[in-house]
Amino acid sequence: MARTAKTATTAKPAEAVEKPVEYEVCDAMKSHGSIMLGTHFIPIVDGKVKISAKTKEIFEKSGFLK
């Protein structure tokens, strides 16, 4: 029996990929250079961070955003 390739059903089209959006951090975090999320450092530039919508939910729960 010949093998055939299966089509990827979970792959998202290129347009569906979320782009990072800038959000303002709280005043206490502005003096820091970055925020550590897991194993990644997210830089704080001029009191703002560029993060995705999913990461925004985590930051809101942590109290990092205004």
N, C-alpha and C positions, 0 to 999 in steps of 0.2 A: 504494500500500500504506500502510495506516495505521500510525502509530508507536504503540507501547505501552511503558509504563514497565516496566523490569525491577525485580524485587524485590531488595533488598539481602541477600545471603547471608552477608556477613561482619560485619554489625552484631550487636553483643552486646546482650542484654537488659539493662535497667536494673539488675537484681539482680546481674549478673555483674561489674559494675565493682568493682574492688578499692578498698577504703578504706585510707587511710594508717594505719599502726600506729606507735606510739612505741617507739623503740629507744634504749638508752643508748650514748653515745659514749665512746671511750677517754679516759683521764685527760688525755692531752696535748692533746686537742681541746676539752675543757671550757672552757678559758680563752678560746677564740675565740668570736666572735659568730655565725658562720655558716660553712658549707662551700660552696664553689663547685663545682657539677657542670655542666660544659658552660657554658651561658650563664645558669644559674639559681643563685641563692643559696638554700641551705636553712638556715633559722635554727636555732640551737642554743638551746633554752630549758630552763633548769635541768638542763643536762647531757644532754638528750634531743632527738632529732629525730623528726619525723613523716614517714615515707617509705613508699612502696609496696614490695611484695615484690621487684619487679624492681630497684628502686633499692637495696634491702637487699643484693642480690648484689654490686652494684658497690662499695658501702661496705665489705662484708666483705673483698673482694679488696684494697681499698686500705688496710685496717687501721684504719678510722675507728671501727668499732663494737667493743664489748667482747665 
